Structures are given as structure tokens and as C-alpha cells.
């Protein structure tokens, strides 16, 4: 490649870094490009997942999108090298996309509404591909045959530095200023001083207003995509696992994890009645209860009010912190009323020897491998080992019993528990399965409690009928990646 072909050394251009030795200049530029490429992929994956809901499908889609841009850049490289004006426009577009990425995806989805998710996905994919393609194109643009190994090593070094920063950054929010200010370094190395200064002012303004812009975009997203009436985002944080939003709308406080409602009044509040309160009220002994998954602490509070000694296991410490604080007016618990473990439920059940009269599995639907493991026969065996002889497990089918997902979860439970029944409330629209070695309450007692709690009615399906309905369903298992991907299609509404 000719040595005089570069954005920084184009005829008539005085760039800010022209005093740097040529080798140092290109090394610094490629290091910045590697950091920009990896950080763009990371931020895009996080924002896509927290807006469209994280499943293995969305992660695969984000990976493919971030690889399409570099592939197209390499393919079009020979045509673009001589077009300095086109490269300048590309750099400007990449700058604007990068500055908008931390809040722009939610704003775009909110603007298009729930009826145009594919349009939102297509526009987002094009923008991310354009951004990643720009960073990837810097290597073939500046490299010569002799310098290619050194510049490629510098690009990898920039990516490695980004990984180290991600490892030590206290939070995703504190990583964003680095991401937003990277274009300033690129501009300083490749553009006139005035352009670099304008880039610094623009990036600095966005960086200082990130929280306000994100809150505006989230409010727009919840108003138009989730169709909430005058929503107000009262807390929004990123944990290592997910984005946690607490949203107030129409005198209701709702908990959203990666944009999916996990608790709200109405149907999801009634869900906790049938998941925890109904079986808790039917047990003859109200001793120890375990709740896996904290959420809004509604299940734990209902069991505490029934007289149980409640232990809660939650993997995500931020979910527990936000849920306990923001929903205190609903659960009315104080810290000493329950025992809280921040840990993986599978590890706790495998290492602790405590037994429980009731175990409530308040866990997400199996649309990801990690959560699918909490609906597998292997996990249910761990649960069964921690039940007292007359103990009961209560778990959500995340569907009705006749649905494809409900059947597979019920099939997993049917392999492990000697006696099961399914309660389906018309108000909730989801089935809840109760299982144990021997259920200490009858079908009639469960039906009476269902009628007392749901004026719309519902049905209770006994053991043998449940087993007959799931004969053609395969249980979820740790090797069932394809099954989880197929289930993921339902939640992201793919054709």
C-alpha cells in the first residue's frame, strides 16, 4: 500500500498529531482503533440486549452485526482508499453513531413503537455495522506490508487494554466516558486541530449528560414500546448480568429486567399469589420456606406474613438491593425479617444441608442457557433433595400447560417429583406447578383456594392428567442449546 495514503496525510491537511514520529503515530492510531472496535461491540451488545431482551439469539445477532461491518470494510477497501471525502463522511457518521449508541437504541425502538421491531433492528444493525466497519478499516488504510504485523499487534493491544478496563471498571456507567471520548483521540490523530477540538466539545457534552439522555430515552421507550401511561424511570442501573429498571406509571411501580416486566401490580402481582401464597396457605406446617429469586420480594413477603421463616437466594446483588429498597412500600419487610443469600442457587442447594417445607422458584423463563438450567430435571433434583418429606416446590410454567414451553417445564418436573399438580388462574394466564414426594393437600383444597383468589376462575389439573399431557414433550436440559434457541424465538417475536 502506498505510504502516503491516509486520512492524516492527505494533501492539504494539517492534522493535530503531525509532529509525532510516523511509526508512533500509526501505532497509537491502531491501538485506538482496536479499543474503539471492541468497546463498540461491547456497548452495542449491552444496549441491544437491554432493549430487545437478552437471549442467546440476541447475542448471536449482535456478534454477527459487529462482524459484518469489518467484513464489508475489508471487501470495499480498495475502492475507498482514494476517496478522501467519502472517508471524512464515514468518520463523521461513525462519530455520531458512537455518541448516540448508549441511549440511541432505546430511543429508536421507542420512536418506532412495538409494531415495528424489525425496522428498529435493521436500522440498529446498519448503524452498528457502519461504526465497527470504520474502526476496522483503519488497519488496511494505514498498514504497509512491512508494518502490518506491528500495526495489527497494536490493534490487538488496544482491544486488550479495553478488556482490562472492563475488568477493573466498577460499573458499566463508568466505562461509558472512555467509550464516548475515544473518538476524540481518533480525531486528534487524524484530523485538523479545529475538528479535534469540536469532537472533544461534542463528546464531552454527551459524556456529562449521559444519565439525562439515557433517562429520556428510557422514558420514551417505556411510553411507546411498552405503552405505559406517563412513565417515570425512578431507577436504572446495570449489573454484571442485566439492566434493572424501576418504572412508575399510573400509580404502579414496576420492575423490568432487560426491558422485560418482572413485577407489576395486576397480573404479575397475582402471579406471586399463586406461586407463593396459595401453596403456603395450604401446607399444614408453616416452618421454613426458601424463595429462589428476589425480584420485588413480593413472594418472600407473602410467605413471611403467613408465618414462615423465609430465606431468599438471589444471584444478582443489584436486583436484591433495588427490589428491597424500591418496593419496600409493597413488601413492608425489614432486613431482619428474612435471610438473604447473594449466591447461585445451584451452589447453595448443593452445599447446604437445610431442609424446607416450601421452596418457591421465582426465576426467569428459560429463554437463555443460564436460566434454562433452572428449569431442568438436574436442578429440580437438587430442589427435591432439600424438601422435607411433606415439602412442596412451587414453580412457574412460564406458559399454560398446553403451551410448548409449559409442557417442557412440566415434563422436567414430572421426571423428578412423585406427585404434581398444575394450577392455572385465568387472571394470571400462566400455569403454576406444585410438586413433591407426596403433596400434603388435595386437588379440591387447591381448587377452593383458586376460586377464593381469582373471581375469573381457572382450573386445577391433577397428577395423572398432567403427566399424560406432557408425554410428547422433552424436558429442558443443559445440552439443549437448540431447544433454548427455539424458545427464544417466541420472546423476541421472530417469524
WOVENBEL-V293676 format. One record per residue. N is the residue number from 0. PHI is phi as a letter, one per 30 degrees, with the letter a starting at -180 (none if undefined). OMEGA is omega in whole degrees, 0 to 359 (999 if undefined). NEAR is the number of other ideal C-beta (glycine too) atoms within 10 Angstrom. Layout:
BEGIN
n = (N;N)
phi = (PHI;PHI)
omega = (OMEGA;OMEGA)
near = (NEAR;NEAR)
END
This chain:
BEGIN
n = (0;1;2;3;4;5;6;7;8;9;10;11;12;13;14;15;16;17;18;19;20;21;22;23;24;25;26;27;28;29;30;31;32;33;34;35;36;37;38;39;40;41;42;43;44;45;46;47;48;49;50;51;52;53;54;55;56;57;58;59;60;61;62;63;64;65;66;67;68;69;70;71;72;73;74;75;76;77;78;79;80;81;82;83;84;85;86;87;88;89;90;91;92;93;94;95;96;97;98;99;100;101;102;103;104;105;106;107;108;109;110;111;112;113;114;115;116;117;118;119;120;121;122;123;124;125;126;127;128;129;130;131;132;133;134;135;136;137;138;139;140;141;142;143;144;145;146;147;148;149;150;151;152;153;154;155;156;157;158;159;160;161;162;163;164;165;166;167;168;169;170;171;172;173;174;175;176;177;178;179;180;181;182;183;184;185;186;187;188;189;190;191;192;193;194;195;196;197;198;199;200;201;202;203;204;205;206;207;208;209;210;211;212;213;214;215;216;217;218;219;220;221;222;223;224;225;226;227;228;229;230;231;232;233;234;235;236;237;238;239;240;241;242;243;244;245;246;247;248;249;250;251;252;253;254;255;256;257;258;259;260;261;262;263;264;265;266;267;268;269;270;271;272;273;274;275;276;277;278;279;280;281;282;283;284;285;286;287;288;289;290;291;292;293;294;295;296;297;298;299;300;301;302;303;304;305;306;307;308;309;310;311;312;313;314;315;316;317;318;319;320;321;322;323;324;325;326;327;328;329;330;331;332;333;334;335;336;337;338;339;340;341;342;343;344;345;346;347;348;349;350;351;352;353;354;355;356;357;358;359;360;361;362;363;364;365;366;367;368;369;370;371;372;373;374;375;376;377;378;379;380;381;382;383;384;385;386;387;388;389;390;391;392;393;394;395;396;397;398;399;400;401;402;403;404;405;406;407;408;409;410;411;412;413;414;415;416;417;418;419;420;421;422;423;424;425;426;427;428;429;430;431;432;433;434;435;436;437;438;439;440;441;442;443;444;445;446;447;448;449;450;451;452;453;454;455;456;457;458;459;460;461;462;463;464;465;466;467;468;469;470;471;472;473;474;475;476;477;478;479;480;481;482;483;484;485;486;487;488;489;490;491;492;493;494)
phi = (none;e;d;c;c;a;d;d;c;d;e;i;c;c;c;d;c;d;d;d;e;e;d;d;e;d;d;d;d;d;d;d;d;d;d;d;d;d;d;d;d;d;d;d;d;d;d;d;d;d;c;c;i;d;b;e;d;d;d;d;d;d;d;d;d;d;c;d;e;e;d;d;d;d;d;c;e;d;d;d;d;d;c;d;d;d;d;d;d;d;d;d;d;d;d;d;d;d;d;c;e;d;b;d;d;d;d;d;d;d;d;d;i;d;d;b;d;d;d;d;d;d;d;d;d;d;d;d;d;d;d;d;d;d;d;d;d;d;d;d;d;c;d;c;e;d;c;e;e;d;d;d;d;d;d;d;d;d;d;d;d;d;d;d;d;d;d;c;d;d;a;d;d;d;d;d;e;e;d;d;c;e;e;d;d;d;d;d;d;b;b;d;d;d;d;d;d;d;d;d;d;d;d;d;d;d;d;d;c;e;d;d;d;d;d;d;d;d;d;d;d;d;d;c;d;c;h;d;d;h;d;b;d;c;a;b;b;c;c;d;c;a;c;c;b;c;b;c;a;h;i;b;c;b;c;c;c;h;i;c;d;c;a;a;d;j;d;d;d;d;e;d;d;d;d;b;d;d;d;d;d;d;d;d;c;c;c;c;b;c;c;c;j;d;h;d;i;d;d;d;d;d;d;d;d;d;j;d;d;c;c;c;c;b;d;c;d;d;d;d;d;d;d;d;d;d;c;d;d;c;d;h;c;c;e;d;d;b;c;c;c;c;a;d;e;d;d;d;d;d;c;c;c;d;c;b;d;b;b;c;c;c;c;d;d;d;c;b;e;d;d;d;d;d;b;c;e;d;d;d;d;d;d;e;d;c;d;d;e;c;d;b;c;b;b;d;d;h;a;d;d;d;d;d;d;e;d;d;d;d;d;d;d;d;d;c;c;d;b;b;b;b;c;b;c;d;d;d;i;b;d;b;c;c;b;l;d;a;d;d;b;c;d;d;d;d;d;d;d;d;d;d;c;b;d;d;i;l;a;c;c;d;e;d;d;d;d;d;d;c;d;c;c;c;d;d;b;d;c;c;d;d;d;d;d;d;d;d;e;d;d;c;h;d;d)
omega = (180;185;182;181;178;176;186;186;178;183;175;183;175;183;186;186;187;179;179;172;187;182;180;179;183;177;179;181;181;175;178;179;178;177;180;181;182;181;176;178;182;181;178;180;180;183;176;182;183;179;183;183;183;166;175;178;180;177;177;180;179;179;180;182;183;175;180;182;178;180;178;179;179;181;183;188;183;182;186;186;182;183;184;181;178;179;178;177;178;179;179;179;179;178;182;179;181;181;181;190;184;178;187;182;178;179;179;180;177;181;181;177;184;184;183;182;181;175;179;180;181;180;179;180;180;181;181;178;178;180;181;178;179;180;181;184;181;180;179;180;187;187;169;182;182;185;185;180;181;181;177;176;178;178;177;178;176;177;179;177;177;177;178;179;177;181;185;181;181;181;176;181;181;174;186;177;176;180;184;182;177;179;178;178;178;180;179;181;190;187;173;182;180;178;179;179;178;177;178;181;181;180;178;179;179;182;180;182;184;183;179;179;179;179;177;181;180;177;177;181;182;179;189;181;179;174;174;181;179;182;175;180;184;173;178;182;174;170;176;185;191;173;184;179;170;188;174;177;178;177;180;175;185;178;178;175;185;176;180;181;178;174;169;177;181;188;182;173;176;178;179;175;184;178;186;189;183;178;179;180;183;183;180;180;180;183;184;178;178;175;177;184;186;183;179;183;179;179;180;181;180;179;177;180;176;177;180;168;195;171;179;174;179;181;186;183;181;176;179;181;181;182;182;183;188;181;180;181;179;184;176;177;168;187;183;181;181;172;184;175;172;187;174;184;180;179;180;182;181;186;180;182;181;176;185;176;179;174;181;179;181;188;181;178;187;179;174;181;183;180;177;179;178;176;184;176;180;179;180;176;175;179;182;181;182;178;170;182;178;182;184;169;175;183;180;172;180;187;168;185;181;181;183;179;179;179;184;177;178;178;176;181;182;178;191;188;185;179;180;168;180;177;180;180;178;180;183;181;178;176;175;182;173;181;178;176;176;182;185;176;187;174;181;180;178;180;178;179;177;180;181;185;182;179;180;178;183;179;175;183;183;188;187;180;175;182;179;182;183;181;183;183;177;177;174;181;183;179;187;180;181;180;179;178;179;176;181;180;182;186;178;172;176;179;999)
near = (16;7;11;8;14;22;20;20;15;15;6;5;16;10;22;18;18;13;7;16;8;13;11;10;20;23;21;18;28;26;22;24;27;26;25;27;26;22;26;25;23;18;21;26;19;22;23;24;20;26;26;25;20;26;24;17;21;23;15;12;20;23;13;11;21;24;15;17;26;20;13;16;23;14;10;12;15;10;9;15;16;9;11;15;8;11;19;16;10;19;21;13;14;23;22;15;22;27;22;17;23;24;24;19;27;26;20;21;26;22;15;17;15;13;9;15;17;12;13;21;22;11;17;24;19;14;23;26;22;17;27;27;23;27;28;25;24;26;23;17;19;24;18;13;7;8;18;14;10;15;23;14;14;21;26;14;15;25;19;14;17;23;14;10;15;14;7;9;14;7;12;20;15;11;21;23;16;16;24;23;16;23;24;21;21;25;24;20;24;27;22;14;14;10;19;21;15;15;22;16;11;17;22;14;11;19;17;11;12;17;12;10;17;19;15;16;24;25;21;18;28;24;17;18;22;17;11;20;10;10;22;14;19;13;13;19;16;16;18;10;15;23;22;23;25;21;24;16;19;10;7;14;18;23;23;23;22;21;21;17;15;20;23;18;14;11;13;18;15;19;22;24;22;26;26;26;22;24;28;25;17;18;20;8;12;15;14;20;30;31;33;25;23;28;25;27;28;27;29;31;23;23;27;20;15;16;11;25;16;28;20;26;23;24;23;18;15;18;23;21;17;24;26;21;10;17;22;14;7;15;22;12;19;9;8;6;15;22;14;19;18;15;15;14;23;17;13;18;21;11;8;14;6;10;15;22;24;28;27;30;23;25;19;20;22;24;24;22;17;14;17;26;19;23;27;22;18;16;23;23;13;16;24;20;12;19;20;17;10;15;26;27;25;25;28;22;24;22;20;16;22;12;16;12;21;23;24;25;28;28;20;26;25;23;14;20;25;12;15;23;23;25;28;23;22;12;16;25;13;22;27;25;26;25;27;24;15;11;24;19;19;13;14;9;15;21;16;14;20;20;13;10;18;19;8;10;12;18;14;20;21;15;17;9;12;22;14;10;18;22;9;8;17;12;22;26;17;12;9;19;12;8;17;22;16;14;24;24;13;15;18;16;11;13;4)
END
